[in-house]
């Protein structure tokens, strides 16, 4: 099946899960949350949304496997594997902060080939597939044209359970805060990435990320003309769990700043 056709089906599944999440938020009871670890929360909403997504995707590619945050399935595919975060920004969702998303990527062997991120509150669906442009609700998107960090707005994420690199993280944050138009922390890495893809942010960096947090966004940033590298400038980001996404014009300057503090 062509990747474009696959992507269109994934969009519908992401929107279906997003609508479920939207409706559940209206009467959500914070007492129903569970803890997977320090500050790592989950609710029945995450788990049910993931089941909706998995059941839908099984019909798209019956032979595919799954890499999912909530582990509702453990099927592994030989050629195709979906990488799913049913609710990226769970903490925002629990507290009623309107910035969370559904993130779905398709990996063919070792290559990410489809990415869909549905930001629920703004009803914005970002998507891309290998060999095509990136889109937002049907309109083509591109990364920004800023050529310096000094004229850029940068996104990041804060560590919430592993604080071993907190000192250098704060030092880097301080440097970039002084040398750019500002830093933002939305609370959904998937949203940070697609906002970079459409030019709202000029760069996004974070460490200790999981594959389901970023896989879909990686596809969208690349197809929108951006760079995706780790903190050493290499292409391996899922394995290193370090990610820098840029508009491709400030990659070198961002890496110079990052590498002062992350060796």
Buried (B, 14 or more C-beta within 10 A) or exposed (E): EEBEEBBBBBBEBBBBBBBBBBEBBEEBEEEEBEEBEEEEBBBEBBBBBBBBBBEBBBEBBEEBBBBBBBEBBEBEBEEBBBBBBBBBBBBBBBEEBEBBBBBBBBBBEEEBBBBBBBBBBEEBBBBBBBEBEBBBEEEEBBBBEBEEBEEBBBBBBEBBEEEEBEEBBEEBBEBBEEBBBEBBEBBBBBBBBBBBBBBBBBBBBBBBBBBBBBBBBBBBBBBBBBBBBBBBBEEEBBEBBBBBBBBBBBBEBBBEBBEEBBE
